């Protein structure tokens, strides 16, 4: 509370129990919002002067004091303790120490309820902007990797069973698409974050002639809350963010899982470089994919923060309740976790793994992933798909019994099954041909993949294109 008071106002006779003071305090974590608290207070002070509530000279003293606090914080000399309760009181108390009684005018027409909502939105808006930069870099890294691997083929799976061969670029581009949606979603969340609650005061508005649009404009908010109760009690924007961050993490986690599988001896599709892998303390031969494992593991924390905030808000009567102080730590951790995971995955893709072309080529050639193409071959020659499907199933069974692949069957045996088979069946069985033939829009055919790369390159080219993804 301001001015080093040991009690709130003259209404109180006694000081808080020391444990309860610590229990109640949020300064241990909301000091993160210092910069935004100063920014919001400067805008509020200037607005009070513009509206004639305080004089211009008073506003300048207040702004000067707030700026001094900013410098003190940068120098590391502003370090309020739990007696300040929270960052808002810490700033107000220091301001009064610095500029005297005029500092006591700053809180006119404002409450900590609209103040904390303003600070949190300003902070989250900045963090979203940073995450957007990281998402863009991550997407561009995926894209570069895809560009290098258009011609590399990889088995495609359903049910984790080999299904059909793919261009590796096509596989990576699926993650690029997820990233495009992530960017779009964060952009939409930002719009809902970017609304000013300031001037709603404690819950009902204020008789002080404030200009809410003045502070909103000064702080770069696109709009103001229409309803003062909603303004101070709404945390939808934080839930929205946590949901969007959870999906970013889902996407990172899915790729992580694939990298972990690919790096195993059983797959051996990638080799981990020494840059991002660790050894075992016991087994000298081990090289472990810690980075994707950590990303996969950290995903749960972000989901947890989403669930926690939903639970914090679900039973709250209007308007502000102290429960809402619990919105911060989870949100801060979710932002930090998502940011770190994006950075780590970008580094992993850039220098942590090498695809193994020989092993991938072997993998796409040594199975029945071309069986659908044999059926499609017959379909192209007038055989109804269901009949072709049955015939090819029989061929696969024969091969399995004889321990051979489709390409090992001589032409005569194909023709016994159906007279439409001709010499060109062998070309159709080649993995490269199997991939190249899938020219439907969005398919893995090389021509389509090159088109998709081009489109993705444009989408990730500059930040300004972000809203039209
Ligand atoms: N530290 C509080 C929070 O984080 C600030 C708002 C306190 N408001 C109140 N009426 N006690 O939510």
Boltz pocket constraint, residues with backbone or C-beta under 6 A from the ligand:
constraints:
  - pocket:
      binder: B
      contacts: [[A, 24], [A, 26], [A, 30], [A, 85], [A, 86], [A, 112], [A, 113], [A, 116], [A, 320], [A, 321], [A, 322], [A, 324], [A, 325], [A, 326]]
      max_distance: 6.0
